[in-house]
Amino acid sequence: MEPISARSMISAAATEAVVASGDGAPRVERRKRLSPAALAVANQKVPPAFSPIVIAGSVRLADFLVIAAVGIALYFALVVRRDGFAWEYIAAIIGTTATAVVAFQAADLYKVQLFRGTLKQMTRIISTWSIVFLLFIGASFFAKLGGEVSRLWLGSFFFAGLALLIIERLSVRALVRRWASQGRLDRRTVIVGADANGAKLIEALKAEHADASDIRILGVFDDRNDARSQSTCAGVPKLGKVDDIPEFARRTRVDLVLFALPISAETRILDMLKKLWVLPVDIRLSAHTNKLRFRPRAYSYVGKVPTLDVFEAPITDWDQVIKQVFDRVVGGFILLLAAPVMALVALAIKLDSPGPVLFRQKRFGFNNERIDVLKFRSMYHDQADPTASKVVTRNDPRVTRVGRFIRRTSLDELPQLFNVVFKGNLSLVGPRPHAVQGKLQSQLFDEAVDGYFARHRVKPGITGWAQINGWRGEIDNEEKIQKRVEFDLYYIENWSVLFDLYILLRTPWALLKGENAY
């Protein structure tokens, strides 16, 4: 029989629970009052985190470039002038470089924890680099090429390459230590469960050597107020109930929510996941006290603690880097192309009605952060609605003549390219940022749709999957906001650069149709 997959079992159950609407699941409050202890932690200034995966990948690339550059530079300096150019040397240099990077990987030289040390890191680099050269010399001997390889070049390559690798790693060590002291490498973690299981989990996490652990436990949350729930758990303060976690995570950086509850408490876990799945954080279930054992590949590890992945933060690590580069490069190119059109629109607005050309509005950004979004002014200046408390409808008297045209064609959105390229609080593609006070009739959007805030797990965009599928413009019934959320969540779960490019290419056609935009 196929072993049980813990990840698929829990994730499927959790997803089924949270996407169902109308089941009485508690909605996230817009602003919830936190306890003084939670506020004290949340109000601390926290710098953005650096991804260990991106750091390790960058060091791999740096190693490759350093080794290849040294080998090629020495070849041109010592060999080419005497013997002429030969591609065989270049091939040998690239092969040696690739072998060195693979060998460094096998020696665990790309762990961020190792970057912080000196002796262990340097010892491994020297020994691994020496082994790579011994392999090269052995391969040259058996291929009967030993007499054709310059010994001066080979010795210089070994010693110069080793020296530059050591200098590079010392520089990386200094950077990593500085980032660690700033908290940029910490995985800021909250524990769910302030009982004996929670205490065992915290003690297991603290058992890691301080320099080798990137886990920083911020506090414990628990719904229970009886004797099972302690005010402090293994020296870590209880900051509130599970209902408080979403607001706490929006006030400060939280990277990981770790459940200390046994897997047998399925009903309690699913009930809590209904409140937490909307956050852009990793959510894991600790398996250190569970008697039920799954296949080893079902586990991921936090330090040495086995965990089961329930939800993962979307678009992280290299995906996030790629998306940011895509936004800045492609966004900058589009901004240059759109500059003449924007100038004409600005002139038309100025001639049509008095007032400023640009309009600034508060909207929801990543993780419910309030951001200022730029638009071309489409309403009369004295009737502007910066909070979007009243929905714009067909033939709305507040909209100017030029405003009707630029709203129907979405030209009023073009200034948001400045948000993408210069501020970085918008993406080219993503869920559209809704106004903070956006409403369906008398209900705020998050009150009308369960799981609404889950669309804020990624950075909002100028265009999106919902928009090119016709779900744009006026929201005057429940289906329109539900469909937007449904398409936005599909985009988040299926993101790729090619998906972004496809949406961008489809956007002009969707704008020409001008559906639902008044």
Secondary structure, 3 states (H helix, E strand, C coil): CCCCCHHHHHHHHHHHHHHCCCCCCCCCCCCCCCCHHHHHHHCCCCCCCCCHHHHHHHHHHHHHHHHHHHHHHHHHHHHHHHHCCCHHHHHHHHHHHHHHHHHHHHCCCCCHHHHCCCHHHHHHHHHHHHHHHHHHHHHHHHCCCCCCCCHHHHHHHHHHHHHHHHHHHHHHHHHHHHHHHHCCCCEEEEEECCCHHHHHHHHHHHCCCCCCCCEEEEEEECCCCCCCCCCEECCEEEEECHHHHHHHHHHCCCCEEEECCCCCCHHHHHHHHHHHCCCCCEEEEECCCCCCCCCHHHCEEECCEEEEEEECCCCCHHHHHHHHHHHHHHHHHHHHHHHHHHHHHHHHHHHHCCCCCEEEEEEECHHHCEEEEEEECCECHHHCCCCCCCCCCCCCCCECHHHHHHHHCCHHHCCHHHHHHHHCCCEEECCCCCECCCEECCEEHHHHCCCHHHHHHCCCEEECHHHHCCCCCCCCCHHHHHHHHHHHHHHHHCCCHHHHHHHHHHHHHHHHHCCCCC
